């Protein structure tokens, strides 16, 4: 089994303080039984976060940060025939205009249902088709665009942008400038749309823009990735919302559930891999044959978890 955990370690001071308070006995016991494997060193400003890079590597994909074709993969899962086209994921979103920056709210907090999303999708579809984009509806928070310009367009992952200044993550090449123009046109259409009036009357945030990510031509998974990692994303929402008390609680449930299962598997002799992903880097730990000395060491010496997490 291979367990991959996004947002295992934060970068903010408040987040690091929360991480230092973690008590995760099963994780420490599991790490004592595993050896360090591959490590992906990165930067917090890379377009793709470590968990996306780690999953892409496990699937056998090739591509630089910001050029991992998640859109094509998700579109196929949504029943869309992607063919040999380049796809991008359009996530309907709320851009919050503050005094000194424009930030992107977590789309999961929009409570956008199928009927409301389709109404907004149809309202903006013509803006894209008039520019030569094919547009497909997948799910309330998943619209898809197909266009040759998306084949090699680097885009910031949604997980990089939520709660942050969008300007820092918008590209400047010609294809990206075209997307920025479409964002402006979409904003004008949605600003006065009746669906948003109804949303605001219900106390919901208006959908006033979109975010483009996951662009590229679809890639086949490598044969070795027939069983892709189990991605447990329960830390994500709390980390993005900087709710560190809830993040600690979620880590504790991870320790009691999937981590405990991985520990039991390792104790039973099964091959286990664990990938912990922070905001900069990812570290993989895996099973290895251990002699008596190593087993005794694993039983009595626990790794320094705070230092391990801070290195991510």
C-alpha positions in Angstrom: 0.0 0.0 0.0 1.0 3.6 -0.6 -0.5 6.3 1.5 0.0 9.9 0.4 -0.9 12.8 2.7 -1.2 16.4 1.4 -0.7 19.4 3.7 1.1 17.3 6.3 3.2 20.3 7.3 2.5 24.0 7.2 4.8 26.9 6.7 3.1 29.7 8.7 4.3 30.4 12.2 0.9 29.5 13.7 0.8 26.3 11.6 4.3 25.3 12.8 3.4 25.9 16.4 0.4 23.6 15.9 2.6 21.0 14.2 4.9 21.0 17.2 2.0 20.1 19.4 1.1 17.0 17.5 1.1 13.7 19.3 1.0 10.9 16.7 2.3 7.7 18.2 1.3 5.5 15.3 3.0 7.7 12.7 6.2 7.7 14.8 6.0 3.9 15.1 5.4 3.5 11.4 8.3 5.8 10.5 10.5 3.8 12.8 9.8 0.7 10.6 10.4 2.5 7.3 13.4 3.9 5.6 13.8 7.2 3.8 13.1 6.9 0.0 12.7 9.5 -2.7 12.5 13.2 -1.7 11.1 16.0 -3.8 12.7 19.3 -2.8 10.7 22.3 -4.0 9.7 25.9 -3.2 6.5 27.3 -1.8 6.1 29.4 -4.9 6.2 26.5 -7.4 3.1 26.3 -9.5 2.4 22.7 -8.5 2.3 21.8 -4.7 4.3 18.8 -3.5 1.3 16.4 -3.3 0.4 17.0 -6.9 4.0 16.4 -8.0 4.2 13.3 -5.8 1.0 11.8 -7.2 2.1 12.6 -10.8 5.4 10.8 -10.2 3.6 7.8 -8.8 1.5 7.7 -11.9 4.6 7.8 -14.1 3.8 11.2 -15.6 6.3 13.6 -17.1 6.0 17.4 -16.8 7.3 20.4 -15.1 5.5 22.1 -12.2 2.4 23.8 -13.5 2.2 21.5 -16.5 0.6 18.4 -15.0 -2.5 17.5 -17.0 -5.0 16.9 -14.2 -7.8 18.5 -16.3 -7.7 15.7 -18.9 -7.6 13.0 -16.2 -10.6 14.5 -14.3 -12.5 15.1 -17.5 -12.1 11.4 -18.4 -13.4 10.5 -15.0 -16.4 12.7 -15.6 -17.2 10.8 -18.7 -15.8 13.3 -21.3 -14.0 12.0 -24.3 -10.8 14.0 -24.3 -9.3 12.6 -27.5 -6.0 14.2 -28.4 -7.0 17.7 -27.3 -5.3 19.8 -24.6 -7.6 20.5 -21.7 -7.7 22.9 -18.8 -9.8 22.7 -15.6 -12.0 25.8 -15.1 -13.1 26.0 -11.5 -16.0 28.5 -10.9 -14.8 30.7 -8.1 -15.4 33.8 -5.9 -12.7 36.4 -6.1 -12.7 38.6 -3.0 -11.7 42.2 -3.7 -9.9 43.6 -0.6 -8.3 46.9 0.0 -4.9 45.8 -1.3 -5.3 42.5 -3.1 -7.8 40.2 -4.8 -7.9 36.7 -3.2 -9.6 33.5 -4.1 -12.1 31.9 -1.7 -12.2 28.1 -1.4 -14.6 26.9 -4.1 -15.8 24.1 -1.7 -17.4 26.9 0.4 -19.6 28.1 -2.4 -22.2 25.4 -1.9 -22.7 25.4 -5.7 -25.2 22.8 -6.8 -25.6 21.3 -10.2 -28.5 23.5 -11.4 -26.8 26.7 -10.3 -23.5 25.7 -11.9 -25.1 24.8 -15.2 -26.9 28.1 -15.3 -23.6 30.0 -14.8 -21.8 27.7 -17.2 -24.3 28.4 -20.0 -24.1 32.1 -19.3 -20.3 32.2 -20.0 -20.0 29.4 -22.6 -20.3 31.7 -25.6 -17.4 33.8 -24.4 -15.1 30.8 -24.7 -16.6 29.3 -27.9 -16.3 32.6 -29.7 -12.5 32.4 -29.0 -12.2 28.9 -30.3 -12.3 27.0 -27.0 -14.4 23.9 -26.6 -16.2 24.0 -23.3 -17.6 21.0 -21.4 -19.5 20.7 -18.2 -18.3 18.1 -15.8 -19.6 18.8 -12.3 -20.6 21.9 -10.2 -17.0 22.8 -9.5 -15.5 21.3 -12.7 -15.8 22.9 -16.1 -13.4 22.0 -18.8 -11.9 24.0 -21.7 -10.1 22.5 -24.7 -7.8 24.5 -26.9 -4.4 24.0 -28.5 -3.0 26.9 -26.5 -3.5 24.8 -23.3 -1.0 22.1 -24.4 2.0 23.7 -22.6 0.4 26.5 -20.6 1.9 26.6 -17.0 -0.9 27.2 -14.5 -0.9 27.5 -10.7 -2.7 24.8 -8.9 -5.9 25.8 -7.1 -4.3 24.6 -3.9 -1.6 27.3 -4.3 -4.1 30.1 -4.9 -6.9 29.6 -2.4 -6.8 32.4 0.2 -4.0 34.2 -1.5 -3.4 37.1 -3.9 -4.4 35.9 -7.4 -2.1 38.4 -9.1 0.9 36.6 -7.8 -0.2 33.4 -9.6 -1.4 34.7 -13.0 0.9 34.1 -15.9 2.1 36.7 -18.4 2.7 34.8 -21.7 0.3 35.3 -24.6 -1.9 32.3 -23.8 -2.1 33.4 -20.1 -3.0 36.9 -21.1 -5.9 35.5 -23.2 -7.1 33.7 -20.1 -6.9 36.9 -18.1 -9.0 38.7 -20.7 -11.6 35.9 -20.6 -11.6 36.2 -16.8 -12.4 39.9 -17.1 -15.2 39.2 -19.6 -16.6 36.4 -17.4 -16.6 38.7 -14.4 -18.6 41.3 -16.3 -21.2 38.7 -17.3 -21.5 37.2 -13.8 -21.6 40.5 -11.9 -25.2 41.2 -12.9 -26.4 37.6 -13.4 -29.7 36.7 -11.7 -28.2 33.5 -10.4 -25.8 35.5 -8.3 -28.6 37.8 -7.1 -30.4 34.7 -5.8 -27.2 33.3 -4.2 -26.6 36.5 -2.3 -30.2 36.6 -1.2 -29.6 33.2 0.4 -26.4 34.5 2.1 -24.0 32.7 -0.4 -21.0 34.2 -2.0 -21.5 35.1 -5.7 -19.6 33.2 -8.3 -17.8 36.0 -10.1 -14.8 34.4 -11.9 -13.0 31.2 -12.5 -9.5 29.6 -12.0 -7.7 27.7 -14.8 -5.4 24.9 -13.8 -4.2 21.4 -14.7 -3.6 22.2 -18.4 -2.1 19.9 -20.9 -2.4 16.8 -23.1 -3.6 13.7 -21.2 -0.9 11.2 -20.2 -1.4 7.5 -19.7 -0.5 6.1 -16.3 2.6 3.9 -16.2 1.9 0.2 -15.9 3.6 0.2 -12.5 1.0 2.6 -11.2 -1.9 0.2 -11.6 -2.6 0.7 -7.9 -2.1 4.5 -7.5 -1.5 5.9 -4.0 -4.3 6.3 -1.6 -4.5 10.1 -1.2 -6.0 11.1 2.1 -6.8 14.8 1.9 -8.5 15.4 5.2 -5.9 18.0 6.3 -6.4 20.1 3.2 -9.5 22.2 4.1 -8.1 23.1 7.5 -4.7 24.0 6.3 -6.1 26.2 3.5 -8.4 27.8 6.0 -5.6 28.1 8.6 -7.8 26.4 11.2 -4.9 24.8 13.0 -6.9 23.4 15.9 -9.0 21.5 13.4 -5.9 20.5 11.4 -4.4 19.0 14.6 -7.7 17.1 15.2 -7.7 15.8 11.6 -4.1 14.6 12.0 -5.1 12.7 15.1 -7.9 11.0 13.2 -5.4 10.2 10.4 -3.1 8.6 13.0 -5.9 6.5 14.4 -7.2 5.4 11.0 -5.1 5.1 7.8 -1.8 5.5 9.6 -2.8 2.7 12.1 -3.8 0.5 9.1 -0.4 1.1 7.4 1.4 0.3 10.7 -0.5 -2.9 11.0 0.3 -3.8 7.4 4.0 -3.1 8.0 4.0 -5.2 11.2 2.4 -8.0 9.2 5.2 -7.9 6.6 3.4 -6.1 3.8 5.2 -3.5 1.7 4.2 0.0 2.8 5.1 3.4 1.4 4.2 6.7 3.0 4.5 10.0 1.3 4.2 13.2 3.5 3.8 16.4 1.6 4.2 19.9 2.9 4.0 23.2 1.1 7.5 23.0 -0.4 8.7 19.4 -0.4 7.6 15.8 -0.2 9.3 12.9 1.5 8.6 9.2 0.9 9.3 6.4 3.3 9.2 2.8 2.4 9.5 -0.7 3.7 12.9 -2.4 3.7 14.3 -5.7 5.1 15.5 -5.1 8.6 17.9 -7.1 10.7 17.5 -7.6 14.5 19.4 -4.4 15.3 17.2 -2.3 13.0 14.0 -3.9 14.5 15.2 -3.1 18.0 16.0 0.4 17.0 12.6 0.8 15.5 11.0 -0.4 18.7 12.8 1.9 21.0 13.9 4.9 19.0 11.3 7.2 17.5 12.2 9.8 14.8 11.9 13.5 15.7 8.6 14.2 14.1 8.6 18.1 14.5 12.0 18.3 12.6 10.8 16.0 9.9 7.6 18.0 9.3 9.4 21.3 9.4 11.7 20.1 6.6 8.7 19.8 4.3 
